């Protein structure tokens, strides 16, 4: 389903910076960049920066937690 720029669902998404994701996950910013570039962690590019949805971070952590056991 295509979303338009004025889609209310997009307004509800909270996007985090790489530094915020790193702090939340307690890893380095380089680790977050590696996850983004390997497409393990979905992100959008805004100019020269990346933004990651809070939901994507939680889903990644949930998958990682399930993989461990």
N, CA, C, O and CB atoms as a CASP TS submission, in Angstrom:
PFRMAT TS
TARGET T0000
AUTHOR 0000-0000-0000
METHOD Language model
MODEL 1
PARENT N/A
ATOM      1  N   UNK     1       0.836  -1.171   0.000  1.00  0.00           N
ATOM      2  CA  UNK     1       0.000   0.000   0.000  1.00  0.00           C
ATOM      3  C   UNK     1       0.883   1.237   0.000  1.00  0.00           C
ATOM      4  O   UNK     1       1.707   1.404   0.900  1.00  0.00           O
ATOM      5  CB  UNK     1      -0.953  -0.003   1.206  1.00  0.00           C
ATOM      6  N   UNK     2       0.730   2.094  -0.978  1.00  0.00           N
ATOM      7  CA  UNK     2       1.507   3.329  -1.065  1.00  0.00           C
ATOM      8  C   UNK     2       0.977   4.339  -0.064  1.00  0.00           C
ATOM      9  O   UNK     2      -0.232   4.477   0.118  1.00  0.00           O
ATOM     10  CB  UNK     2       1.463   3.910  -2.495  1.00  0.00           C
ATOM     11  N   UNK     3       1.881   5.031   0.570  1.00  0.00           N
ATOM     12  CA  UNK     3       1.492   6.060   1.537  1.00  0.00           C
ATOM     13  C   UNK     3       1.795   7.428   0.949  1.00  0.00           C
ATOM     14  O   UNK     3       2.825   7.627   0.306  1.00  0.00           O
ATOM     15  CB  UNK     3       2.230   5.867   2.897  1.00  0.00           C
ATOM     16  N   UNK     4       0.902   8.351   1.174  1.00  0.00           N
ATOM     17  CA  UNK     4       1.100   9.704   0.690  1.00  0.00           C
ATOM     18  C   UNK     4       1.807  10.518   1.769  1.00  0.00           C
ATOM     19  O   UNK     4       1.790  10.129   2.937  1.00  0.00           O
ATOM     20  CB  UNK     4      -0.250  10.357   0.297  1.00  0.00           C
ATOM     21  N   UNK     5       2.429  11.638   1.405  1.00  0.00           N
ATOM     22  CA  UNK     5       3.130  12.451   2.399  1.00  0.00           C
ATOM     23  C   UNK     5       2.236  12.927   3.546  1.00  0.00           C
ATOM     24  O   UNK     5       2.725  13.175   4.648  1.00  0.00           O
ATOM     25  CB  UNK     5       3.744  13.643   1.726  1.00  0.00           C
ATOM     26  N   UNK     6       0.951  13.053   3.299  1.00  0.00           N
ATOM     27  CA  UNK     6       0.037  13.525   4.335  1.00  0.00           C
ATOM     28  C   UNK     6      -0.638  12.388   5.085  1.00  0.00           C
ATOM     29  O   UNK     6      -1.602  12.619   5.814  1.00  0.00           O
ATOM     30  CB  UNK     6      -1.010  14.417   3.728  1.00  0.00           C
ATOM     31  N   UNK     7      -0.157  11.183   4.922  1.00  0.00           N
ATOM     32  CA  UNK     7      -0.728  10.008   5.568  1.00  0.00           C
ATOM     33  C   UNK     7      -0.574  10.122   7.087  1.00  0.00           C
ATOM     34  O   UNK     7       0.547  10.247   7.580  1.00  0.00           O
ATOM     35  CB  UNK     7      -0.052   8.716   5.047  1.00  0.00           C
ATOM     36  N   UNK     8      -1.690  10.081   7.843  1.00  0.00           N
ATOM     37  CA  UNK     8      -1.605  10.199   9.302  1.00  0.00           C
ATOM     38  C   UNK     8      -0.780   9.090   9.949  1.00  0.00           C
ATOM     39  O   UNK     8      -0.201   9.293  11.016  1.00  0.00           O
ATOM     40  CB  UNK     8      -2.991  10.196   9.893  1.00  0.00           C
ATOM     41  N   UNK     9      -0.721   7.915   9.310  1.00  0.00           N
ATOM     42  CA  UNK     9       0.062   6.813   9.880  1.00  0.00           C
ATOM     43  C   UNK     9       1.547   7.176   9.900  1.00  0.00           C
ATOM     44  O   UNK     9       2.263   6.777  10.819  1.00  0.00           O
ATOM     45  CB  UNK     9      -0.164   5.506   9.074  1.00  0.00           C
ATOM     46  N   UNK    10       2.018   7.920   8.907  1.00  0.00           N
ATOM     47  CA  UNK    10       3.418   8.343   8.884  1.00  0.00           C
ATOM     48  C   UNK    10       3.712   9.340   9.996  1.00  0.00           C
ATOM     49  O   UNK    10       4.818   9.359  10.537  1.00  0.00           O
ATOM     50  CB  UNK    10       3.766   8.955   7.528  1.00  0.00           C
ATOM     51  N   UNK    11       2.745  10.157  10.336  1.00  0.00           N
ATOM     52  CA  UNK    11       2.939  11.148  11.384  1.00  0.00           C
ATOM     53  C   UNK    11       3.121  10.492  12.749  1.00  0.00           C
ATOM     54  O   UNK    11       3.700  11.091  13.655  1.00  0.00           O
ATOM     55  CB  UNK    11       1.763  12.108  11.421  1.00  0.00           C
ATOM     56  N   UNK    12       2.629   9.266  12.896  1.00  0.00           N
ATOM     57  CA  UNK    12       2.723   8.575  14.177  1.00  0.00           C
ATOM     58  C   UNK    12       4.030   7.813  14.349  1.00  0.00           C
ATOM     59  O   UNK    12       4.334   7.352  15.450  1.00  0.00           O
ATOM     60  CB  UNK    12       1.570   7.630  14.326  1.00  0.00           C
ATOM     61  N   UNK    13       4.806   7.674  13.281  1.00  0.00           N
ATOM     62  CA  UNK    13       6.063   6.944  13.360  1.00  0.00           C
ATOM     63  C   UNK    13       7.123   7.833  13.993  1.00  0.00           C
ATOM     64  O   UNK    13       7.321   8.975  13.579  1.00  0.00           O
ATOM     65  CB  UNK    13       6.514   6.465  11.960  1.00  0.00           C
ATOM     66  N   UNK    14       7.803   7.294  15.003  1.00  0.00           N
ATOM     67  CA  UNK    14       8.888   8.040  15.630  1.00  0.00           C
ATOM     68  C   UNK    14      10.207   7.552  15.041  1.00  0.00           C
ATOM     69  O   UNK    14      10.541   6.369  15.120  1.00  0.00           O
ATOM     70  CB  UNK    14       8.868   7.873  17.187  1.00  0.00           C
ATOM     71  N   UNK    15      10.950   8.484  14.450  1.00  0.00           N
ATOM     72  CA  UNK    15      12.231   8.157  13.861  1.00  0.00           C
ATOM     73  C   UNK    15      13.355   8.562  14.803  1.00  0.00           C
ATOM     74  O   UNK    15      13.303   9.611  15.446  1.00  0.00           O
ATOM     75  CB  UNK    15      12.391   8.841  12.500  1.00  0.00           C
ATOM     76  N   UNK    16      14.370   7.711  14.870  1.00  0.00           N
ATOM     77  CA  UNK    16      15.515   7.941  15.737  1.00  0.00           C
ATOM     78  C   UNK    16      16.768   8.161  14.916  1.00  0.00           C
ATOM     79  O   UNK    16      16.891   7.632  13.811  1.00  0.00           O
ATOM     80  CB  UNK    16      15.709   6.770  16.694  1.00  0.00           C
ATOM     81  N   UNK    17      17.696   8.935  15.443  1.00  0.00           N
ATOM     82  CA  UNK    17      18.989   9.106  14.801  1.00  0.00           C
ATOM     83  C   UNK    17      19.841   7.872  15.081  1.00  0.00           C
ATOM     84  O   UNK    17      19.506   7.052  15.936  1.00  0.00           O
ATOM     85  CB  UNK    17      19.696  10.400  15.299  1.00  0.00           C
ATOM     86  N   UNK    18      20.933   7.754  14.358  1.00  0.00           N
ATOM     87  CA  UNK    18      21.856   6.631  14.581  1.00  0.00           C
ATOM     88  C   UNK    18      22.381   6.677  16.013  1.00  0.00           C
ATOM     89  O   UNK    18      22.495   5.635  16.658  1.00  0.00           O
ATOM     90  CB  UNK    18      23.038   6.671  13.565  1.00  0.00           C
ATOM     91  N   UNK    19      22.701   7.859  16.515  1.00  0.00           N
ATOM     92  CA  UNK    19      23.196   7.991  17.890  1.00  0.00           C
ATOM     93  C   UNK    19      22.144   7.540  18.902  1.00  0.00           C
ATOM     94  O   UNK    19      22.473   6.884  19.890  1.00  0.00           O
ATOM     95  CB  UNK    19      23.607   9.445  18.172  1.00  0.00           C
ATOM     96  N   UNK    20      20.879   7.890  18.658  1.00  0.00           N
ATOM     97  CA  UNK    20      19.807   7.473  19.569  1.00  0.00           C
ATOM     98  C   UNK    20      19.619   5.963  19.536  1.00  0.00           C
ATOM     99  O   UNK    20      19.410   5.341  20.578  1.00  0.00           O
ATOM    100  CB  UNK    20      18.491   8.172  19.207  1.00  0.00           C
ATOM    101  N   UNK    21      19.691   5.368  18.351  1.00  0.00           N
ATOM    102  CA  UNK    21      19.576   3.909  18.225  1.00  0.00           C
ATOM    103  C   UNK    21      20.729   3.240  18.960  1.00  0.00           C
ATOM    104  O   UNK    21      20.527   2.265  19.684  1.00  0.00           O
ATOM    105  CB  UNK    21      19.560   3.477  16.731  1.00  0.00           C
ATOM    106  N   UNK    22      21.939   3.762  18.775  1.00  0.00           N
ATOM    107  CA  UNK    22      23.111   3.192  19.441  1.00  0.00           C
ATOM    108  C   UNK    22      22.947   3.244  20.957  1.00  0.00           C
ATOM    109  O   UNK    22      23.263   2.274  21.647  1.00  0.00           O
ATOM    110  CB  UNK    22      24.391   3.940  19.018  1.00  0.00           C
ATOM    111  N   UNK    23      22.464   4.345  21.472  1.00  0.00           N
ATOM    112  CA  UNK    23      22.265   4.479  22.921  1.00  0.00           C
ATOM    113  C   UNK    23      21.189   3.512  23.407  1.00  0.00           C
ATOM    114  O   UNK    23      21.337   2.878  24.451  1.00  0.00           O
ATOM    115  CB  UNK    23      21.880   5.930  23.286  1.00  0.00           C
ATOM    116  N   UNK    24      20.114   3.407  22.646  1.00  0.00           N
ATOM    117  CA  UNK    24      19.016   2.512  23.019  1.00  0.00           C
ATOM    118  C   UNK    24      19.465   1.058  23.037  1.00  0.00           C
ATOM    119  O   UNK    24      19.089   0.295  23.927  1.00  0.00           O
ATOM    120  CB  UNK    24      17.843   2.680  22.055  1.00  0.00           C
ATOM    121  N   UNK    25      20.274   0.678  22.048  1.00  0.00           N
ATOM    122  CA  UNK    25      20.742  -0.705  21.940  1.00  0.00           C
ATOM    123  C   UNK    25      22.023  -0.961  22.744  1.00  0.00           C
ATOM    124  O   UNK    25      22.450  -2.105  22.903  1.00  0.00           O
ATOM    125  CB  UNK    25      20.981  -1.051  20.481  1.00  0.00           C
ATOM    126  N   UNK    26      22.625   0.121  23.246  1.00  0.00           N
ATOM    127  CA  UNK    26      23.899   0.049  23.980  1.00  0.00           C
ATOM    128  C   UNK    26      25.007  -0.566  23.140  1.00  0.00           C
ATOM    129  O   UNK    26      25.728  -1.465  23.572  1.00  0.00           O
ATOM    130  CB  UNK    26      23.726  -0.756  25.263  1.00  0.00           C
ATOM    131  N   UNK    27      25.114  -0.044  21.916  1.00  0.00           N
ATOM    132  CA  UNK    27      26.181  -0.438  20.993  1.00  0.00           C
ATOM    133  C   UNK    27      26.781   0.841  20.427  1.00  0.00           C
ATOM    134  O   UNK    27      26.289   1.937  20.697  1.00  0.00           O
ATOM    135  CB  UNK    27      25.644  -1.382  19.841  1.00  0.00           C
ATOM    136  N   UNK    28      27.842   0.701  19.643  1.00  0.00           N
ATOM    137  CA  UNK    28      28.462   1.874  19.029  1.00  0.00           C
ATOM    138  C   UNK    28      27.641   2.336  17.815  1.00  0.00           C
ATOM    139  O   UNK    28      26.831   1.588  17.269  1.00  0.00           O
ATOM    140  CB  UNK    28      29.922   1.558  18.608  1.00  0.00           C
ATOM    141  N   UNK    29      27.877   3.582  17.418  1.00  0.00           N
ATOM    142  CA  UNK    29      27.213   4.095  16.220  1.00  0.00           C
ATOM    143  C   UNK    29      27.659   3.295  14.993  1.00  0.00           C
ATOM    144  O   UNK    29      26.866   3.074  14.078  1.00  0.00           O
ATOM    145  CB  UNK    29      27.520   5.604  16.026  1.00  0.00           C
ATOM    146  N   UNK    30      28.926   2.859  14.969  1.00  0.00           N
ATOM    147  CA  UNK    30      29.425   2.071  13.841  1.00  0.00           C
ATOM    148  C   UNK    30      28.651   0.766  13.706  1.00  0.00           C
ATOM    149  O   UNK    30      28.374   0.322  12.592  1.00  0.00           O
ATOM    150  CB  UNK    30      30.923   1.781  14.009  1.00  0.00           C
ATOM    151  N   UNK    31      28.300   0.151  14.828  1.00  0.00           N
ATOM    152  CA  UNK    31      27.499  -1.077  14.784  1.00  0.00           C
ATOM    153  C   UNK    31      26.142  -0.804  14.149  1.00  0.00           C
ATOM    154  O   UNK    31      25.655  -1.606  13.352  1.00  0.00           O
ATOM    155  CB  UNK    31      27.316  -1.662  16.201  1.00  0.00           C
ATOM    156  N   UNK    32      25.534   0.318  14.494  1.00  0.00           N
ATOM    157  CA  UNK    32      24.239   0.677  13.892  1.00  0.00           C
ATOM    158  C   UNK    32      24.408   0.905  12.390  1.00  0.00           C
ATOM    159  O   UNK    32      23.582   0.448  11.599  1.00  0.00           O
ATOM    160  CB  UNK    32      23.646   1.950  14.570  1.00  0.00           C
ATOM    161  N   UNK    33      25.469   1.608  11.992  1.00  0.00           N
ATOM    162  CA  UNK    33      25.711   1.821  10.560  1.00  0.00           C
ATOM    163  C   UNK    33      25.890   0.489   9.836  1.00  0.00           C
ATOM    164  O   UNK    33      25.383   0.316   8.728  1.00  0.00           O
ATOM    165  CB  UNK    33      26.954   2.709  10.348  1.00  0.00           C
ATOM    166  N   UNK    34      26.599  -0.445  10.446  1.00  0.00           N
ATOM    167  CA  UNK    34      26.777  -1.768   9.814  1.00  0.00           C
ATOM    168  C   UNK    34      25.435  -2.468   9.645  1.00  0.00           C
ATOM    169  O   UNK    34      25.177  -3.063   8.599  1.00  0.00           O
ATOM    170  CB  UNK    34      27.731  -2.653  10.655  1.00  0.00           C
ATOM    171  N   UNK    35      24.580  -2.406  10.658  1.00  0.00           N
ATOM    172  CA  UNK    35      23.256  -3.033  10.584  1.00  0.00           C
ATOM    173  C   UNK    35      22.411  -2.384   9.490  1.00  0.00           C
ATOM    174  O   UNK    35      21.685  -3.070   8.770  1.00  0.00           O
ATOM    175  CB  UNK    35      22.532  -2.934  11.943  1.00  0.00           C
ATOM    176  N   UNK    36      22.508  -1.073   9.371  1.00  0.00           N
ATOM    177  CA  UNK    36      21.740  -0.355   8.343  1.00  0.00           C
ATOM    178  C   UNK    36      22.258  -0.716   6.954  1.00  0.00           C
ATOM    179  O   UNK    36      21.467  -1.019   6.060  1.00  0.00           O
ATOM    180  CB  UNK    36      21.823   1.180   8.563  1.00  0.00           C
ATOM    181  N   UNK    37      23.576  -0.688   6.765  1.00  0.00           N
ATOM    182  CA  UNK    37      24.146  -0.972   5.443  1.00  0.00           C
ATOM    183  C   UNK    37      23.951  -2.432   5.027  1.00  0.00           C
ATOM    184  O   UNK    37      23.854  -2.729   3.836  1.00  0.00           O
ATOM    185  CB  UNK    37      25.630  -0.634   5.435  1.00  0.00           C
ATOM    186  N   UNK    38      23.894  -3.336   5.996  1.00  0.00           N
ATOM    187  CA  UNK    38      23.662  -4.747   5.666  1.00  0.00           C
ATOM    188  C   UNK    38      22.168  -5.046   5.514  1.00  0.00           C
ATOM    189  O   UNK    38      21.779  -6.174   5.210  1.00  0.00           O
ATOM    190  CB  UNK    38      24.271  -5.654   6.750  1.00  0.00           C
ATOM    191  N   UNK    39      21.340  -4.026   5.730  1.00  0.00           N
ATOM    192  CA  UNK    39      19.881  -4.115   5.625  1.00  0.00           C
ATOM    193  C   UNK    39      19.250  -5.009   6.697  1.00  0.00           C
ATOM    194  O   UNK    39      18.110  -5.448   6.547  1.00  0.00           O
ATOM    195  CB  UNK    39      19.504  -4.630   4.259  1.00  0.00           C
ATOM    196  N   UNK    40      19.984  -5.276   7.766  1.00  0.00           N
ATOM    197  CA  UNK    40      19.395  -5.997   8.899  1.00  0.00           C
ATOM    198  C   UNK    40      18.484  -5.076   9.705  1.00  0.00           C
ATOM    199  O   UNK    40      17.548  -5.529  10.365  1.00  0.00           O
ATOM    200  CB  UNK    40      20.499  -6.579   9.805  1.00  0.00           C
ATOM    201  N   UNK    41      18.772  -3.778   9.639  1.00  0.00           N
ATOM    202  CA  UNK    41      17.983  -2.776  10.335  1.00  0.00           C
ATOM    203  C   UNK    41      17.509  -1.764   9.299  1.00  0.00           C
ATOM    204  O   UNK    41      18.314  -0.986   8.787  1.00  0.00           O
ATOM    205  CB  UNK    41      18.806  -2.085  11.478  1.00  0.00           C
ATOM    206  N   UNK    42      16.207  -1.762   8.981  1.00  0.00           N
ATOM    207  CA  UNK    42      15.695  -0.846   7.957  1.00  0.00           C
ATOM    208  C   UNK    42      15.845   0.616   8.393  1.00  0.00           C
ATOM    209  O   UNK    42      15.631   0.962   9.555  1.00  0.00           O
ATOM    210  CB  UNK    42      14.217  -1.157   7.657  1.00  0.00           C
ATOM    211  N   UNK    43      16.210   1.444   7.447  1.00  0.00           N
ATOM    212  CA  UNK    43      16.372   2.872   7.723  1.00  0.00           C
ATOM    213  C   UNK    43      16.020   3.674   6.485  1.00  0.00           C
ATOM    214  O   UNK    43      15.972   3.146   5.374  1.00  0.00           O
ATOM    215  CB  UNK    43      17.816   3.190   8.181  1.00  0.00           C
ATOM    216  N   UNK    44      15.776   4.948   6.694  1.00  0.00           N
ATOM    217  CA  UNK    44      15.548   5.862   5.576  1.00  0.00           C
ATOM    218  C   UNK    44      16.671   6.886   5.592  1.00  0.00           C
ATOM    219  O   UNK    44      17.176   7.262   6.649  1.00  0.00           O
ATOM    220  CB  UNK    44      14.137   6.557   5.667  1.00  0.00           C
ATOM    221  N   UNK    45      17.040   7.317   4.432  1.00  0.00           N
ATOM    222  CA  UNK    45      18.100   8.313   4.324  1.00  0.00           C
ATOM    223  C   UNK    45      17.461   9.692   4.256  1.00  0.00           C
ATOM    224  O   UNK    45      16.544   9.926   3.468  1.00  0.00           O
ATOM    225  CB  UNK    45      19.000   8.050   3.076  1.00  0.00           C
ATOM    226  N   UNK    46      17.951  10.596   5.084  1.00  0.00           N
ATOM    227  CA  UNK    46      17.490  11.982   5.090  1.00  0.00           C
ATOM    228  C   UNK    46      18.732  12.840   4.866  1.00  0.00           C
ATOM    229  O   UNK    46      19.528  13.054   5.781  1.00  0.00           O
ATOM    230  CB  UNK    46      16.740  12.361   6.448  1.00  0.00           C
ATOM    231  N   UNK    47      18.881  13.321   3.650  1.00  0.00           N
ATOM    232  CA  UNK    47      20.117  14.032   3.320  1.00  0.00           C
ATOM    233  C   UNK    47      21.284  13.059   3.383  1.00  0.00           C
ATOM    234  O   UNK    47      21.299  12.050   2.678  1.00  0.00           O
ATOM    235  CB  UNK    47      20.349  15.232   4.283  1.00  0.00           C
ATOM    236  N   UNK    48      22.268  13.368   4.236  1.00  0.00           N
ATOM    237  CA  UNK    48      23.420  12.493   4.400  1.00  0.00           C
ATOM    238  C   UNK    48      23.291  11.621   5.646  1.00  0.00           C
ATOM    239  O   UNK    48      24.206  10.866   5.972  1.00  0.00           O
ATOM    240  CB  UNK    48      24.696  13.317   4.472  1.00  0.00           C
ATOM    241  N   UNK    49      22.157  11.721   6.344  1.00  0.00           N
ATOM    242  CA  UNK    49      21.948  10.986   7.592  1.00  0.00           C
ATOM    243  C   UNK    49      20.948   9.861   7.398  1.00  0.00           C
ATOM    244  O   UNK    49      20.215   9.818   6.410  1.00  0.00           O
ATOM    245  CB  UNK    49      21.468  11.928   8.696  1.00  0.00           C
ATOM    246  N   UNK    50      20.935   8.957   8.358  1.00  0.00           N
ATOM    247  CA  UNK    50      19.944   7.890   8.379  1.00  0.00           C
ATOM    248  C   UNK    50      19.011   8.103   9.550  1.00  0.00           C
ATOM    249  O   UNK    50      19.402   8.637  10.588  1.00  0.00           O
ATOM    250  CB  UNK    50      20.617   6.505   8.462  1.00  0.00           C
ATOM    251  N   UNK    51      17.777   7.682   9.372  1.00  0.00           N
ATOM    252  CA  UNK    51      16.799   7.662  10.456  1.00  0.00           C
ATOM    253  C   UNK    51      16.202   6.263  10.495  1.00  0.00           C
ATOM    254  O   UNK    51      15.921   5.662   9.458  1.00  0.00           O
ATOM    255  CB  UNK    51      15.683   8.762  10.260  1.00  0.00           C
ATOM    256  N   UNK    52      16.015   5.761  11.698  1.00  0.00           N
ATOM    257  CA  UNK    52      15.498   4.413  11.905  1.00  0.00           C
ATOM    258  C   UNK    52      14.225   4.538  12.725  1.00  0.00           C
ATOM    259  O   UNK    52      14.193   5.249  13.729  1.00  0.00           O
ATOM    260  CB  UNK    52      16.552   3.486  12.616  1.00  0.00           C
ATOM    261  N   UNK    53      13.177   3.847  12.297  1.00  0.00           N
ATOM    262  CA  UNK    53      11.938   3.925  13.067  1.00  0.00           C
ATOM    263  C   UNK    53      12.118   3.173  14.381  1.00  0.00           C
ATOM    264  O   UNK    53      12.806   2.154  14.449  1.00  0.00           O
ATOM    265  CB  UNK    53      10.739   3.346  12.259  1.00  0.00           C
ATOM    266  N   UNK    54      11.494   3.693  15.396  1.00  0.00           N
ATOM    267  CA  UNK    54      11.564   3.067  16.716  1.00  0.00           C
ATOM    268  C   UNK    54      11.042   1.632  16.650  1.00  0.00           C
ATOM    269  O   UNK    54      11.558   0.736  17.318  1.00  0.00           O
ATOM    270  CB  UNK    54      10.758   3.886  17.749  1.00  0.00           C
ATOM    271  N   UNK    55      10.022   1.438  15.843  1.00  0.00           N
ATOM    272  CA  UNK    55       9.448   0.103  15.683  1.00  0.00           C
ATOM    273  C   UNK    55      10.461  -0.875  15.077  1.00  0.00           C
ATOM    274  O   UNK    55      10.544  -2.029  15.499  1.00  0.00           O
ATOM    275  CB  UNK    55       8.195   0.171  14.806  1.00  0.00           C
ATOM    276  N   UNK    56      11.231  -0.407  14.081  1.00  0.00           N
ATOM    277  CA  UNK    56      12.239  -1.262  13.451  1.00  0.00           C
ATOM    278  C   UNK    56      13.293  -1.693  14.465  1.00  0.00           C
ATOM    279  O   UNK    56      13.764  -2.830  14.425  1.00  0.00           O
ATOM    280  CB  UNK    56      12.905  -0.532  12.273  1.00  0.00           C
ATOM    281  N   UNK    57      13.666  -0.794  15.371  1.00  0.00           N
ATOM    282  CA  UNK    57      14.645  -1.137  16.406  1.00  0.00           C
ATOM    283  C   UNK    57      14.077  -2.223  17.310  1.00  0.00           C
ATOM    284  O   UNK    57      14.751  -3.211  17.601  1.00  0.00           O
ATOM    285  CB  UNK    57      15.034   0.112  17.236  1.00  0.00           C
ATOM    286  N   UNK    58      12.835  -2.035  17.755  1.00  0.00           N
ATOM    287  CA  UNK    58      12.214  -3.023  18.643  1.00  0.00           C
ATOM    288  C   UNK    58      12.045  -4.371  17.944  1.00  0.00           C
ATOM    289  O   UNK    58      12.246  -5.416  18.563  1.00  0.00           O
ATOM    290  CB  UNK    58      10.853  -2.515  19.136  1.00  0.00           C
ATOM    291  N   UNK    59      11.679  -4.359  16.668  1.00  0.00           N
ATOM    292  CA  UNK    59      11.534  -5.616  15.922  1.00  0.00           C
ATOM    293  C   UNK    59      12.886  -6.306  15.755  1.00  0.00           C
ATOM    294  O   UNK    59      12.977  -7.528  15.875  1.00  0.00           O
ATOM    295  CB  UNK    59      10.897  -5.355  14.541  1.00  0.00           C
ATOM    296  N   UNK    60      13.934  -5.534  15.479  1.00  0.00           N
ATOM    297  CA  UNK    60      15.271  -6.118  15.351  1.00  0.00           C
ATOM    298  C   UNK    60      15.695  -6.766  16.672  1.00  0.00           C
ATOM    299  O   UNK    60      16.194  -7.891  16.683  1.00  0.00           O
ATOM    300  CB  UNK    60      16.299  -5.040  14.924  1.00  0.00           C
ATOM    301  N   UNK    61      15.495  -6.058  17.772  1.00  0.00           N
ATOM    302  CA  UNK    61      15.880  -6.602  19.077  1.00  0.00           C
ATOM    303  C   UNK    61      15.069  -7.855  19.421  1.00  0.00           C
ATOM    304  O   UNK    61      15.598  -8.799  20.009  1.00  0.00           O
ATOM    305  CB  UNK    61      15.693  -5.541  20.169  1.00  0.00           C
ATOM    306  N   UNK    62      13.794  -7.859  19.055  1.00  0.00           N
ATOM    307  CA  UNK    62      12.953  -9.029  19.305  1.00  0.00           C
ATOM    308  C   UNK    62      13.475 -10.227  18.520  1.00  0.00           C
ATOM    309  O   UNK    62      13.574 -11.328  19.061  1.00  0.00           O
ATOM    310  CB  UNK    62      11.483  -8.738  18.929  1.00  0.00           C
ATOM    311  N   UNK    63      13.813 -10.016  17.234  1.00  0.00           N
ATOM    312  CA  UNK    63      14.376 -11.103  16.421  1.00  0.00           C
ATOM    313  C   UNK    63      15.696 -11.594  17.004  1.00  0.00           C
ATOM    314  O   UNK    63      15.937 -12.798  17.085  1.00  0.00           O
ATOM    315  CB  UNK    63      14.583 -10.638  14.970  1.00  0.00           C
ATOM    316  N   UNK    64      16.539 -10.663  17.406  1.00  0.00           N
ATOM    317  CA  UNK    64      17.849 -11.024  17.967  1.00  0.00           C
ATOM    318  C   UNK    64      17.668 -11.807  19.268  1.00  0.00           C
ATOM    319  O   UNK    64      18.395 -12.767  19.524  1.00  0.00           O
ATOM    320  CB  UNK    64      18.708  -9.753  18.218  1.00  0.00           C
ATOM    321  N   UNK    65      16.713 -11.401  20.074  1.00  0.00           N
ATOM    322  CA  UNK    65      16.442 -12.079  21.339  1.00  0.00           C
ATOM    323  C   UNK    65      15.945 -13.501  21.068  1.00  0.00           C
ATOM    324  O   UNK    65      16.349 -14.437  21.758  1.00  0.00           O
ATOM    325  CB  UNK    65      15.403 -11.287  22.176  1.00  0.00           C
ATOM    326  N   UNK    66      15.081 -13.669  20.080  1.00  0.00           N
ATOM    327  CA  UNK    66      14.560 -14.984  19.740  1.00  0.00           C
ATOM    328  C   UNK    66      15.641 -15.875  19.147  1.00  0.00           C
ATOM    329  O   UNK    66      15.617 -17.087  19.362  1.00  0.00           O
ATOM    330  CB  UNK    66      13.403 -14.853  18.768  1.00  0.00           C
ATOM    331  N   UNK    67      16.587 -15.307  18.405  1.00  0.00           N
ATOM    332  CA  UNK    67      17.679 -16.088  17.820  1.00  0.00           C
ATOM    333  C   UNK    67      18.602 -16.659  18.882  1.00  0.00           C
ATOM    334  O   UNK    67      19.162 -17.742  18.710  1.00  0.00           O
ATOM    335  CB  UNK    67      18.478 -15.232  16.857  1.00  0.00           C
ATOM    336  N   UNK    68      18.762 -15.925  19.989  1.00  0.00           N
ATOM    337  CA  UNK    68      19.674 -16.347  21.046  1.00  0.00           C
ATOM    338  C   UNK    68      19.072 -17.494  21.844  1.00  0.00           C
ATOM    339  O   UNK    68      19.794 -18.390  22.281  1.00  0.00           O
ATOM    340  CB  UNK    68      20.008 -15.172  21.972  1.00  0.00           C
ATOM    341  N   UNK    69      17.791 -17.476  22.035  1.00  0.00           N
ATOM    342  CA  UNK    69      17.227 -18.599  22.731  1.00  0.00           C
ATOM    343  C   UNK    69      16.071 -18.257  23.546  1.00  0.00           C
ATOM    344  O   UNK    69      15.493 -19.129  24.195  1.00  0.00           O
ATOM    345  CB  UNK    69      18.204 -19.222  23.553  1.00  0.00           C
TER
END
